[in-house]
């Protein structure tokens, strides 16, 4: 979301050019602030990705080129290897088993295994007729809170008994933008309230919190006593460069200060504070194993518009609020427009049109709901453009169809197979842009494969979207989902009615 270092190298598909690629990326990594040891890891991961492209993207003897794109990010470096070679199905990658003897396991799948071991994020992207990409992301080295706390302090927090001592007397405090020096307190606060189970590890790295705030990709606010003692944190986080919506997230209050009203004050501050990048709306995910966070969102004008089932591990920790859960945790999705939305023409699937119209009505949006001009799906391209993001620590994934091609159902089935069998993801959310007439036809086709309605989301990377969900053989009890608002209760009842797994 700001101007960073960037270069693109177009290189022949021959192994002899590997040193050229590594040298270019090495010098960039030096400029971006990486240490010698970490640069070696980046070079090794690049080597594995480079060799994969040479071996699998082109036929033997074929002369061609591919691109290596290197970009500085607010937290480190992103390398994209882009080619237009033969189609590739990551679901067919043979998994390397490091527990086996090397002679028994062989080397098949070792390259992908190494990349995922030494790089913070590895993902494969199918761009249809525009080719394929491998994304490698490495964060700048930085201490997480384990580096700031000694073992005895960590053990003390882990063994802390439920029901922390809450300060009953009303105290005076300030709510403001965070200072760089407070990033460590934010990381500690996240640990004390959630352990190491927060969905995004960036919150445990003070340097990354500072970098995101400096770039404008995150707006952090804190509550602090008049003596500058940290009380709590809340943030707006832009999901991607150019986004016009941001997530209300990383919200927590130190147990001893709960009941002081600082959570409400922090959220009020976030809505009012000037933003470097204009926002049309904000969204939030509130856990559905208690009502407190849901109640807070409703109190600030966010309206429930979806429920995503089993998105987070049962091991999530909410210290002083709830104990370990007996099933994966679901979340309630809510949204608030910050500007009056322009009327859109949407093409919701016929089966869900009534609930979708009602959800948008709850949000205050006045859209036109139409049926496509053609009776059968009409594709202008054979290839689809699909973006997939995996949250490994959460065991969930998001799929966005950016462009429909005639192969879209087949491609989604391939991606689904990879996520279920290779990545072993528990819950998958599929976003279909309703401004595209083809969504009217595609949604029923995906539902035949086991997806089911989960809600709506305005202003996503694919526009206003219907969300379909797929659960990977999860034992799930709807009666354990706790909803606060009438909207959330109605959505859960509707999802339950349409969930194909309920009857199994």
N, C-alpha and C positions, 0 to 999 in steps of 0.2 A: 504493500500500500504506500510505499515511498520509493524513491529512485535508489536502486542498489547497483552494485557491480554486476556486469552481465557480459557474456560473450557467447557466440555460436561458432562451432568448428565443424565444417563439412569435410568428411574424411573418407577415403576409399575403404572398401570392405576387405581389407587385407591385414593380417596380424602384424605385419611389419610396421604398421602405423600406430600400434599400441603405445610405444614410448612417446610419440608426439602428443597423443591424447593425454597421457599421464602427466607429461611435463607441463602442458597447458593448465590442467586442473590443479596440479601441485602449486604452481606459482599463484594461481587465484586463491587457493586455500591459505597460502602464506599471507597474502594481502588481507584476507578476511579475518586473520587472527588465530588460525589453528596452530597447534603445537606440532612438532616433528612426528611424535608418536601417532597423533590423530590423523595427520596427513598420510601416513603410511596406511592406515586403515581405509581412508578414502580411496587411495590409489589401488589397494587390493580389491575393494568392492567394484571400482570402475573396471578393473581388469576382468573380473568375473562377468560383468554385464557385457563388456566389449566382446569377449570370447563367445558368450551366448548368442549375440547378434551374428557374429561371423559364422557360427556353426549352424544356427537354426533359421535365420531370416533369409538366407540366400542359398541358392543351389550351388553345388560344387562347380567352381570355375566361372561363376557369374561375376562380372565386373559391375560394381554399383557403388553408391555412396550412402552414407547416413550421417545424421547430425548429432553432435554432442553439445548440449546447451548447459552452460554453467551460470548460476545466478546466486548472488548474495541475498540472503534473507535476514530479517531482523534477528534471527536466532542462530544463523550459521550459513550453510551452503546447500543448494539444491542442484542436482545434476540430472538432466533429462537426456536419455539416449533414444533418439527418434529415428525410425526407419520405415520404409514402405516395402518390406519384403514379404515373404510367404506368411499366410495366416498362422497364428500360433495360439494354442489353447493352454493357458497356465494350469488348468485343471488336470492336464495329463503329465505334469511334472512328477517324476518319481521322487518320493520323499526320502531324504537321506537320514538314516538312523545312526546317530553318533554313539549309541550304546552298544552297537555291534562291533565285532572285530573288523578292522579295515579291510582285510582280505575277504571277509564274508560280505560286508556291506558294499564294497566297491566304491567307485567315485561318482556314480550317477546321482544327480541331485545335490552334489556337494557344493557346487558353485552358488546355487540359490540359498542353500543353508548358510554358507559363509557370509553372503551379503546380508542376510537377515540377522546374523549374529553380531556383525560389526557396524552396521548402519542403523540409524534410529528409525527410519521409515523406508520400506521397499514396497513399491506397488507397480502393477502392470496395467496399462491402459490401452483399450481397443478404440481406435479413432475411425474405424470403418475405412472408407476410401482414402482417408488421410494417413493411414498407416497405424503404427503401434508405438508405444512409449514405455520405457522403464524409468521410473522416478526413484532417485536415491537422495535421501535427506539426512544430513548429519548436523547435529547441534554443536555449537561451540562448547568446549569443555567448561563445566561449571559445577561447583559443589551444590548438591541438594542438601536438605536439612540434616541428613545424617552426618554431613561434614561439619555442622555447626553445633550438634548436640553430642555429648559423650554418651557412652553405652548405658551408664546408670540412669541418665535422664530419659533415654528412650525406653528402658525397661520400666521406669516409674510410670511413664505415660501409658504403656501397654497394660500395666497391671492396675491402673486406676479403676477404682470401683465405680459402678453406675451411680448417678445422682451427685454430681459435683456440687460443691458449696456455692450457692448463688447469692450474690450481694443483694440483699433485700432493699436497703436504703437507696433512695434516688440519688444519683450522682450527676454532676455536670460533665459534659463532654462536647467535643467538636466533631463535625463530619466534614471531610475535605478530600481533595485529591491526595493520593499517597505521595510521600517523599521517597526518594530512591533508597534512603537508609532504612526505610520501614519494610522493604521487600522481604528481608529475613523474618520479620515478625509475621508477615502474611503467610509465608511458607510454614512456619511453626504453627500458626493458627489452623491452617488447613490440616496439618498432621494431628493436632490435638482434637479436632472435631471429627475427622474422618479417617484417621490413620493414614496408611499409604494406599488407600483404595479410591482416591478421587479419580474421576474418569479421564482427566488430562494431566499428565505428569508435569506439565509446565509450571503448575502452581507450587511444586516442591523445589523449584530452581529460582532463587532470588534474582540472579543475573538475567534470566529469561523474562521474568516479570518486568524488570526495568526496561529491557530491550523492547518488549511489546508495547509498553506505555510510551516509550520514546518515539516509536514509529507511528503511534496512533492506532495500531491494530487492537489495542485494549485500553480501556479507561478504567482505572482502579480507584475506588474511593475507600477510605477507612474511617472508622469511628475510633477516637482516642480520647482518653480522659484529659483534663486540664493539665495534668502532669505528663502528657504524651505517652501514657500507657496504652498499648494496642488493645482494642476491644473487638473489632470485627472488620470484615472486608466484603465488598461486592464489586462486580465488574460488568462492563459491557464488552463483548468480544466479537469482532467482525469475523465471520466464518471464512472469508476469502477476500482477496483484493477486489475492489470495485463493488463489494456487496452494499446494498442499500438497506439491509436489516442487520441487526446485531443480536447476539444471545445475551440475555441477562443471566450471569453465571458466577461461579466461585463465591457463592454467598454463604457466609458462616459467621457466627458470633461466638466468641470464647464463652464456655459454659458458665463461668462465674458472672458474666454480664448479661445473660439472657433475662429478658423481662424489663430491660431499660428502655426499649423502644428504638434502639439504634439501627435495627434492620430496616425499619420503615424509613428512618431518616436517611440512611445510605441510599435506598432506592429512590427516594424523592430527589436526592442530590444528583444521582445519575441521570434521571430524566431531564433535569433542569440545566446540567452543566453543558457548556459549549463543546461541540464536537468537531474534530478536524475534517471528518467526512460525514456529509449529511445522511440522515437516517429517515427512512419512510416508515419503519416499524421496528419493534423489538419482540423477541420470542423467548420463551423459557421452558425448561423441563423441570417439573416438580415431581419428586418421588411419590409413589402411591402406596407406600407402606405406613404413612402417617399423613395427617392433614395439614401440618404446620406450614410447610413451604407452599402448598397449594393455596392455602388461605391467604398467605402473604401476596401471592401473585394476583389473586382475585381482588384483593384490597387495593392494588395499584392499577386496576383497570385492565389487566390482561384477561382475555376471554379464552376459556378452554375450547380447543378446536381439534383435539386428537388425543388418543391414548396409545402409547407404544408399549406392547407387552414384553416382559422378560428381557429388557434391554441391558440390564446390569447384573453382575453376580450377586448371589445371596450374601456374600461375604462383605458387602458394603457396610461401613461402620458409621453410625450416627450417635456419637457418644453423648450420653445423658438424655437421649430421646428414645432410641429403640435398640433392641438386641439383635443378634444375628437372625436372619430370616430363614424360613423353611423352603422358599422357592426364589427364583430369580426375580429381581425387583423391576416393576413396571414404572413408567413415568407418564404424567399428564402433560401434554403439549398445550401451551397457551400463547396468545399473540395479542399485540396491541398496535394499531396504526398510530403513528406520530403525525401523519399528514392525511388529509382526507383522500382516500383512494380513488383513482380515476376508474370509471366504469370500464369493464373488460367484457369481451365476448368469450365465454367459456363453453367447453364441450364435455361436460361431465358424463361418465357412463350412465346409461339409462337406469340401471339397477340402483345406483346411489344418488341420483339427482336430488331427490327430496331432502335427504339428510345434508347434502352439500349446500343446497340453497339455504337451509335453516342455519347451518354453521356460519355461512357468510353473513346472513342476516344478523346473527348474534354479534358478529364483529363490526357491524355497521357498514358493510360494503354493499353497493347496489350494482350488481353485475347483470349482464344478459346471458341467459342460459340457452344454448342452441343445440340443434342436431346437425351433423355434417351434411354438406350438400350432396355427397355421394353415398350410395347405399352400401358399398363395400370399401375396405381400406384401399387408398390410392397412394402408393409410394413413389417418390421422385428419385430415389436412390436405392441401390441394392444394399448399401452398407449403413450400419447404424453407428452413431457416436455415443458412447456410454462411459460415464465416469463412476468409478467405484472407490469408496474409501472404507478401510477396515480399521476398527478400533479393537486391537488385539486384546488389550487388558480388560476390556468390557465384554468381549465375546459378541460384538455386534458389528454390523456393516451397513453402509448406505450405498444405494445404486441410483444414479440419475441418468435418465435417457435424454441426452441433449439433442439427438436427431434420430428420427425413425428411419430405418431402412427395411427392405423386405425381409432381411434376415433377423429382425429384432427378437422374435420369440426364440429362435434357435440360439442367438447370442446370450440372451438372458438365462436360458437353461444351462449353457456352458458356464457362465459366471456363477450361477447358483450351485452347480455341481462342485466347482472349485471351492466356494465358500463353505459348503457343507462338509465336503469330504476331505479336502486338503487343509484348509484353514480351520475347520471345525468350529465355525461360527454358530452361535446359538440363535440369534435373532437378526433378521435382515429386513431393512426398510427400503422399499422401492418408490421413487418419486417420479410421477408422470405429469408433465406440464399440461394443464387443461386448456391452455390457449391454443394448443395444437389439436386439430380435428382428429388426428389418428389415435389420441388417447381414448376417445369414445369407443374405438374398436379394440385397442390393445388391452385395456383393463380387464374385460371379460376373458380374454385369452390367457392372461397371466393368472387370473383367479382359477382357471381350469387346472393350472399347474400347482395349486396349493396356496397361492397368495390370498389375502383377505383384507378388506377395508380396515384402515387404522385412523384416518382423519384427513385433514387438509392443512396446507401450509402456504401462506401467501409469500410472494417475492423470493422464491428460492432461485438457485442457479438455472432452473428450467422454467422459471415463471411461477405463477400460481399453480400449485400441484395437489393432486390427490396422492395420499400415501397408502401403499399396500404393504402388508407385512407377511413374512414367512418365518415360521418357527421350526427349528431343527430337532424334532422328536423330543420336545420338552414336556415334562409332566407339569401341567399348569392348572391352578385352581382359581377361577374367577372370583370366588367368594373371598379370597384373601387380598383382593385389590381394594384399596380404600380410596374412595372419591369424596371430595368436599363439596363441590358445586353440583347443582342440578344438571348443568350442561355436561359435566364429566360423567355423572351417573348415566345420563341418557346415551352418551357416546359408548360407554362400556357395554351397556345393554345391547346396543346396535351391533357392536363388534362381536359380541358373544353369539348373537343370533346368526351372524354371517360367517363365523369362524368354522371352516370345514373340519377342524380337529375336535370340535366339541362332541360330534356324534360318534367319534371313534372310540 
